[in-house]
Amino acid sequence: MSFVGLLMMGLPISLTLAVLALIYIVVSGNLVLLQSYPQQMFGGLESYGMLALPLFILLGEFMNAGGIGRRLMAFAMALLGPLRGGLAYVNLGANMMMASILGSTVAQITIMSRLAVPGMEKAGYPKDVSVAITAAGGLLAPIIPPSMMFIIFGVIAQVPIGDMFIAGIVPGILIFVAFCGLIGWQAHRYDFPRSPRMSMQERIRAVVDAIPAALIPASIIVSILGGLATPTEAATIASLLAIMIGMFVYREMTAADIWPALVSAARGAAVVLFLIAAAQVFSWVITFENLPAKVAAYMQGLTDSPIIFLLLLNVLLLGLGMITDPIPAIILVVPVFLPVATDVYGIDPIHFGVVLCLNLTLGLVTPPVGTGLFTASLLSGVRAERIAWLLVPFLVVAFAVILLIVLRPEVALALVRWF
């Protein structure tokens, strides 16, 4: 009741979690716990892996300032443009490339709404459909590494963040391919136009111009898969590379752009990190109440099957994703259900994390919260309910991929075991 009441009062989710922990301590009468309150809050951030989060946010800022996103869009156009609905494929392809750099749905939708939607509308695409495809492409950001959600899950669950990144590669590609198939169907339904055919010289120019930009996601993936760097170190290397490319190769970034990017990244990271700190205290209270054991006993009474457990969890996560953002949802769900999944049902924690994060990703474009959905609506002027309706087919195929991963854990774990 306190949780719902505080949210209805308009209190941010981070403050709500921190206040709920205090309310529990006071109501329980165990005021000795107040002595541990600051330590628990700080302990939520005392992790080397958590440093990767602000660094990847900073990378996105540098990439935006250096003109890298526009060149990735041109590269995608050179590869996918001539098909019917070519700009729709380009939009999705550029989203996938941006996802490998940003890892943030809101940042990705913001950039792609500026880059792709005006061009698609000018080429004759329905504006609402263009915005829906852009919002759907934003779903790739929390899946394709580097993923903010995978970082946070890895820190909370105490599993290697690099393994989480690797586990997200195949699911991300599957969702991208499924979305491409859906766009192929929509191209005939909405009679999407064909993009003007580019000359071979224009194609070569776009590809060559995008090679420096492509070095950024390549440096992240190669350094992590090759064991050359941790995700935190990879983010640092990629950020420095983005500065050098933006300043000395594309020459669209100046020294004066660095400080605003640092300030913007610091503000964005501060919001997320405080949320994580507050949620750590809330998770501590949940653990103190022995809630995971109670949930485990209840779930065992429902089913002995790991698959049925994951399917029931998916239903719960779909509902939770509709009313809260993925990051606080991860922080709330993991301490309760991860021990049940691993200890009771023998589910691999990385498999569990991929299913959890993929499912909660859908909440980014579903009402009533849907930060990605409302970002796309705000930037485009298209009503959120119209975008949500057009997104239904994308959500269906994304959930089909989730079900595949539930039934076939090797889809997510094969690359992890290989490397």
C-alpha positions as CSV (number, residue, x, y, z in Angstrom):
1,M,0.0,0.0,0.0
2,S,2.8,2.4,0.9
3,F,4.5,1.7,-2.5
4,V,1.3,2.5,-4.5
5,G,0.6,5.5,-2.3
6,L,4.0,7.1,-2.8
7,L,3.9,6.5,-6.5
8,M,0.5,8.1,-6.8
9,M,1.8,11.1,-4.9
10,G,4.3,11.6,-7.7
11,L,7.4,10.6,-5.8
12,P,10.2,9.3,-8.1
13,I,10.7,5.5,-8.0
14,S,14.2,5.9,-6.6
15,L,12.9,8.0,-3.6
16,T,9.9,5.6,-3.2
17,L,12.2,2.6,-2.8
18,A,14.4,4.5,-0.2
19,V,11.4,5.7,1.8
20,L,9.8,2.2,1.7
21,A,12.9,0.8,3.3
22,L,12.8,3.4,6.1
23,I,9.1,2.8,6.6
24,Y,9.7,-0.9,7.0
25,I,12.5,-0.3,9.6
26,V,10.2,2.0,11.6
27,V,7.2,-0.2,11.5
28,S,9.2,-3.4,12.4
29,G,10.6,-1.6,15.4
30,N,14.1,-2.8,14.5
31,L,15.7,0.6,14.7
32,V,19.2,-1.0,14.9
33,L,18.8,-1.5,11.1
34,L,19.1,2.3,10.7
35,Q,22.8,2.0,11.4
36,S,23.2,-0.2,8.4
37,Y,21.0,1.9,6.1
38,P,23.8,4.2,4.7
39,Q,26.2,1.3,4.3
40,Q,23.7,-0.7,2.3
41,M,22.9,2.2,0.1
42,F,26.6,2.8,-0.6
43,G,27.2,-0.9,-1.0
44,G,24.8,-0.9,-4.0
45,L,27.3,1.2,-5.9
46,E,30.5,-0.3,-4.6
47,S,31.2,-2.4,-7.7
48,Y,33.8,-2.1,-10.4
49,G,31.3,-3.3,-13.0
50,M,28.9,-0.5,-12.2
51,L,31.6,2.0,-13.5
52,A,30.7,0.7,-17.0
53,L,27.3,2.3,-16.9
54,P,28.3,6.0,-16.8
55,L,31.1,5.3,-19.3
56,F,28.7,3.9,-21.8
57,I,26.4,6.8,-21.3
58,L,29.4,9.1,-21.9
59,L,30.2,7.1,-25.1
60,G,26.7,7.9,-26.4
61,E,27.2,11.6,-25.8
62,F,30.5,11.6,-27.6
63,M,29.1,9.6,-30.5
64,N,26.2,12.0,-30.9
65,A,28.5,15.1,-30.8
66,G,30.9,13.6,-33.3
67,G,28.5,12.9,-36.2
68,I,29.0,9.2,-35.9
69,G,25.3,8.3,-35.9
70,R,24.6,10.0,-39.2
71,R,27.4,8.1,-40.9
72,L,26.1,4.8,-39.6
73,M,22.7,5.7,-41.1
74,A,24.3,6.4,-44.5
75,F,26.2,3.1,-44.2
76,A,22.9,1.2,-43.6
77,M,21.4,3.0,-46.6
78,A,24.2,1.9,-48.8
79,L,23.5,-1.8,-47.8
80,L,19.7,-1.9,-47.6
81,G,18.4,1.1,-49.5
82,P,17.2,-0.2,-52.9
83,L,14.7,-2.7,-51.5
84,R,10.9,-1.9,-51.3
85,G,10.6,-0.2,-48.0
86,G,14.4,0.3,-48.1
87,L,14.3,3.3,-45.7
88,A,12.4,1.1,-43.2
89,Y,15.2,-1.5,-43.3
90,V,17.8,1.3,-43.1
91,N,16.1,2.6,-40.0
92,L,16.2,-0.8,-38.4
93,G,19.7,-1.5,-39.5
94,A,21.0,1.9,-38.2
95,N,19.1,1.2,-35.0
96,M,21.1,-2.1,-34.6
97,M,24.4,-0.3,-35.2
98,M,23.5,2.4,-32.8
99,A,22.4,-0.2,-30.2
100,S,25.9,-1.6,-30.3
101,I,27.2,1.8,-29.1
102,L,24.5,3.5,-27.0
103,G,22.8,0.7,-25.0
104,S,20.0,3.2,-24.1
105,T,16.6,3.0,-25.6
106,V,15.7,6.6,-24.9
107,A,18.9,7.9,-26.3
108,Q,18.6,5.7,-29.3
109,I,15.0,6.7,-30.1
110,T,15.9,10.4,-29.6
111,I,18.8,10.2,-32.1
112,M,17.0,8.0,-34.6
113,S,13.8,10.2,-34.5
114,R,15.9,13.1,-35.7
115,L,17.9,11.1,-38.3
116,A,15.4,8.6,-39.8
117,V,11.8,9.8,-39.3
118,P,12.0,13.1,-41.3
119,G,13.7,11.3,-44.2
120,M,11.2,8.5,-44.3
121,E,8.3,11.0,-44.2
122,K,9.8,13.0,-47.0
123,A,10.2,9.8,-49.1
124,G,6.5,9.0,-48.8
125,Y,6.2,6.7,-45.7
126,P,3.3,7.3,-43.3
127,K,4.6,9.3,-40.4
128,D,3.0,7.1,-37.8
129,V,4.5,3.9,-39.3
130,S,7.9,5.6,-39.5
131,V,7.8,6.5,-35.8
132,A,6.6,3.0,-34.9
133,I,9.5,1.4,-36.7
134,T,11.9,3.8,-35.0
135,A,10.4,3.0,-31.6
136,A,10.6,-0.8,-32.4
137,G,14.3,-0.4,-33.3
138,G,14.8,1.1,-29.9
139,L,14.1,-2.3,-28.4
140,L,17.4,-3.5,-29.7
141,A,19.4,-1.1,-27.4
142,P,18.9,-3.1,-24.2
143,I,19.7,-6.3,-26.0
144,I,22.7,-5.7,-28.3
145,P,25.8,-5.2,-26.2
146,P,26.7,-2.9,-24.5
147,S,23.4,-3.1,-22.6
148,M,22.7,-1.0,-19.5
149,M,20.2,-3.6,-18.4
150,F,22.8,-6.4,-18.7
151,I,25.3,-4.3,-16.7
152,I,22.8,-3.8,-13.9
153,F,21.7,-7.4,-13.8
154,G,25.3,-8.6,-13.8
155,V,26.2,-6.4,-10.8
156,I,23.1,-7.4,-8.8
157,A,23.3,-11.1,-9.7
158,Q,27.1,-11.2,-9.4
159,V,27.6,-12.8,-12.8
160,P,30.2,-11.6,-15.4
161,I,29.0,-8.7,-17.3
162,G,31.0,-9.8,-20.3
163,D,29.2,-13.1,-20.4
164,M,25.9,-11.2,-20.3
165,F,27.0,-9.1,-23.3
166,I,27.9,-12.2,-25.2
167,A,24.6,-13.9,-24.3
168,G,22.7,-11.0,-25.8
169,I,24.3,-11.2,-29.3
170,V,22.3,-14.1,-30.7
171,P,18.9,-13.0,-29.2
172,G,19.5,-9.4,-30.5
173,I,20.2,-10.7,-34.0
174,L,17.2,-13.0,-33.9
175,I,14.9,-10.0,-33.0
176,F,16.5,-7.9,-35.7
177,V,15.9,-10.6,-38.3
178,A,12.3,-11.1,-37.1
179,F,11.7,-7.3,-37.3
180,C,13.1,-7.3,-40.9
181,G,10.6,-10.0,-41.8
182,L,7.8,-8.0,-40.3
183,I,8.9,-4.9,-42.2
184,G,8.9,-7.0,-45.4
185,W,5.2,-7.8,-44.8
186,Q,4.4,-4.2,-43.9
187,A,6.2,-3.0,-47.1
188,H,3.5,-4.7,-49.1
189,R,0.6,-3.8,-46.8
190,Y,1.4,-0.1,-46.6
191,D,2.9,0.0,-50.1
192,F,6.2,1.4,-48.9
193,P,8.2,3.2,-51.7
194,R,11.5,2.1,-53.0
195,S,14.5,4.3,-52.2
196,P,16.4,5.8,-55.1
197,R,19.1,3.5,-56.2
198,M,22.6,4.7,-55.2
199,S,25.4,4.6,-57.6
200,M,28.3,2.3,-56.9
201,Q,30.5,5.3,-56.2
202,E,28.0,6.7,-53.7
203,R,27.9,3.3,-52.0
204,I,31.6,3.0,-51.7
205,R,31.8,6.6,-50.4
206,A,29.2,5.8,-47.7
207,V,30.9,2.6,-46.7
208,V,34.4,4.1,-46.5
209,D,33.1,7.1,-44.6
210,A,31.5,4.8,-42.0
211,I,34.5,2.6,-41.4
212,P,35.9,4.9,-38.6
213,A,32.4,4.9,-37.0
214,A,32.2,1.1,-37.2
215,L,35.5,0.9,-35.3
216,I,33.7,1.9,-32.1
217,P,31.3,-1.0,-31.7
218,A,34.0,-3.3,-33.2
219,S,36.4,-2.3,-30.4
220,I,33.9,-3.0,-27.8
221,I,32.9,-6.5,-29.1
222,V,36.4,-7.6,-30.0
223,S,38.0,-6.4,-26.7
224,I,35.4,-8.2,-24.6
225,L,35.2,-11.4,-26.7
226,G,38.9,-11.6,-27.0
227,G,39.4,-11.2,-23.2
228,L,41.5,-8.1,-23.8
229,A,39.4,-5.8,-21.7
230,T,36.5,-5.8,-19.2
231,P,33.3,-4.0,-20.2
232,T,34.4,-1.1,-18.1
233,E,37.7,-0.9,-19.9
234,A,36.1,-1.4,-23.3
235,A,33.8,1.5,-22.6
236,T,36.8,3.7,-21.7
237,I,38.6,2.7,-24.9
238,A,35.5,3.3,-27.0
239,S,34.9,6.7,-25.5
240,L,38.5,7.8,-26.2
241,L,38.1,6.4,-29.7
242,A,34.9,8.4,-30.2
243,I,36.6,11.6,-29.3
244,M,39.5,11.0,-31.6
245,I,37.2,10.0,-34.5
246,G,34.8,13.0,-33.9
247,M,37.6,15.5,-33.6
248,F,40.3,14.3,-36.0
249,V,38.6,12.2,-38.6
250,Y,35.1,13.6,-39.1
251,R,36.1,17.0,-37.5
252,E,32.5,17.6,-36.3
253,M,33.5,17.6,-32.6
254,T,35.6,20.3,-30.9
255,A,37.2,20.5,-27.5
256,A,34.3,22.8,-26.5
257,D,31.9,19.8,-27.0
258,I,33.7,17.6,-24.4
259,W,32.6,19.4,-21.3
260,P,28.8,19.6,-22.2
261,A,29.0,15.8,-23.0
262,L,30.6,15.1,-19.6
263,V,27.9,17.1,-17.8
264,S,25.1,15.5,-19.6
265,A,26.5,12.0,-19.0
266,A,27.1,12.8,-15.3
267,R,23.5,13.9,-14.9
268,G,22.1,10.8,-16.7
269,A,24.4,8.5,-14.7
270,A,23.5,10.1,-11.4
271,V,19.8,9.4,-11.9
272,V,20.4,5.8,-12.6
273,L,23.0,5.2,-9.9
274,F,20.9,6.8,-7.2
275,L,18.1,4.5,-8.3
276,I,20.4,1.5,-8.0
277,A,21.5,2.6,-4.5
278,A,18.0,3.1,-3.3
279,A,16.9,-0.3,-4.7
280,Q,19.8,-2.0,-3.0
281,V,18.4,-0.8,0.3
282,F,15.0,-2.1,-0.7
283,S,16.4,-5.4,-1.8
284,W,18.2,-5.7,1.6
285,V,14.8,-5.3,3.3
286,I,13.3,-7.9,1.1
287,T,16.1,-10.3,1.9
288,F,15.9,-9.5,5.6
289,E,12.2,-10.5,5.4
290,N,13.2,-13.8,3.8
291,L,10.9,-13.1,0.9
292,P,12.9,-15.2,-1.6
293,A,12.4,-18.3,0.5
294,K,8.7,-17.6,0.7
295,V,8.4,-17.1,-3.0
296,A,10.4,-20.3,-3.6
297,A,8.0,-22.3,-1.5
298,Y,5.0,-20.8,-3.3
299,M,6.4,-21.4,-6.7
300,Q,7.3,-25.0,-5.9
301,G,3.7,-25.5,-4.9
302,L,2.7,-24.4,-8.4
303,T,5.1,-26.4,-10.6
304,D,8.3,-28.4,-10.6
305,S,9.1,-27.6,-14.2
306,P,11.8,-24.9,-14.9
307,I,10.0,-24.1,-18.2
308,I,6.6,-23.5,-16.6
309,F,8.4,-21.4,-13.9
310,L,9.9,-19.2,-16.6
311,L,6.6,-18.9,-18.5
312,L,4.8,-17.9,-15.3
313,L,7.6,-15.4,-14.6
314,N,7.2,-14.0,-18.1
315,V,3.6,-13.3,-17.5
316,L,4.5,-11.5,-14.3
317,L,7.2,-9.5,-16.0
318,L,5.0,-8.4,-18.8
319,G,2.6,-6.9,-16.3
320,L,5.4,-5.4,-14.3
321,G,7.0,-3.9,-17.4
322,M,3.8,-2.0,-18.2
323,I,3.9,-0.1,-15.0
324,T,7.5,0.5,-14.3
325,D,10.8,1.1,-16.1
326,P,13.0,-1.9,-16.7
327,I,15.9,-0.9,-14.5
328,P,13.9,-0.5,-11.3
329,A,12.0,-3.7,-12.3
330,I,15.3,-5.6,-12.6
331,I,16.4,-4.4,-9.2
332,L,13.1,-5.4,-7.6
333,V,12.8,-8.8,-9.3
334,V,16.3,-10.2,-9.3
335,P,16.8,-10.5,-5.5
336,V,13.5,-12.3,-5.2
337,F,13.4,-14.6,-8.2
338,L,17.0,-15.3,-9.1
339,P,17.7,-17.5,-5.9
340,V,14.5,-19.4,-6.8
341,A,15.5,-19.9,-10.4
342,T,19.0,-21.1,-9.7
343,D,18.6,-23.0,-6.4
344,V,15.1,-24.5,-6.9
345,Y,14.9,-25.0,-10.6
346,G,18.6,-25.2,-11.6
347,I,18.3,-22.4,-14.2
348,D,21.6,-20.9,-15.4
349,P,21.7,-17.3,-14.1
350,I,22.8,-16.0,-17.4
351,H,19.9,-17.7,-19.2
352,F,17.6,-16.3,-16.5
353,G,19.1,-12.8,-16.9
354,V,18.6,-12.8,-20.7
355,V,15.0,-13.9,-20.4
356,L,14.3,-11.3,-17.7
357,C,15.9,-8.4,-19.5
358,L,14.4,-9.3,-22.9
359,N,10.9,-9.4,-21.3
360,L,11.3,-6.2,-19.4
361,T,12.6,-4.5,-22.6
362,L,9.0,-4.8,-24.0
363,G,7.8,-2.5,-21.3
364,L,9.8,0.4,-22.8
365,V,7.3,0.7,-25.6
366,T,4.1,-0.3,-23.8
367,P,1.7,2.0,-21.9
368,P,1.1,3.3,-19.3
369,V,4.8,4.0,-18.5
370,G,6.7,3.1,-21.7
371,T,9.5,5.7,-21.7
372,G,10.6,4.8,-25.2
373,L,7.0,5.0,-26.4
374,F,6.4,8.5,-25.0
375,T,9.8,9.7,-26.1
376,A,8.9,8.8,-29.7
377,S,5.5,10.4,-29.3
378,L,7.0,13.6,-27.9
379,L,9.6,14.0,-30.6
380,S,7.3,13.1,-33.5
381,G,4.0,14.6,-32.5
382,V,2.2,11.3,-33.2
383,R,-0.2,10.2,-30.5
384,A,1.3,7.6,-28.1
385,E,-1.8,5.3,-28.4
386,R,-1.4,5.2,-32.2
387,I,2.3,4.3,-32.0
388,A,1.4,1.6,-29.4
389,W,-1.1,0.1,-31.7
390,L,1.3,-0.1,-34.6
391,L,3.9,-1.6,-32.3
392,V,1.8,-4.6,-31.5
393,P,3.1,-6.8,-34.3
394,F,6.7,-6.0,-33.2
395,L,5.9,-6.9,-29.6
396,V,4.4,-10.2,-30.8
397,V,7.4,-11.3,-32.7
398,A,9.8,-10.1,-29.9
399,F,7.8,-12.2,-27.4
400,A,8.1,-15.2,-29.8
401,V,11.9,-14.9,-29.7
402,I,11.6,-14.8,-25.9
403,L,9.6,-18.0,-25.9
404,L,12.2,-19.6,-28.1
405,I,15.0,-18.7,-25.6
406,V,12.9,-20.0,-22.7
407,L,12.4,-23.4,-24.5
408,R,16.0,-23.5,-25.9
409,P,18.5,-22.0,-23.4
410,E,21.4,-22.8,-25.8
411,V,20.2,-19.9,-28.0
412,A,21.5,-17.5,-25.4
413,L,24.2,-19.7,-23.9
414,A,26.0,-21.2,-26.9
415,L,28.3,-18.2,-27.5
416,V,29.0,-17.9,-23.8
417,R,30.1,-21.5,-23.6
418,W,32.1,-21.2,-26.8
419,F,34.1,-18.2,-25.5
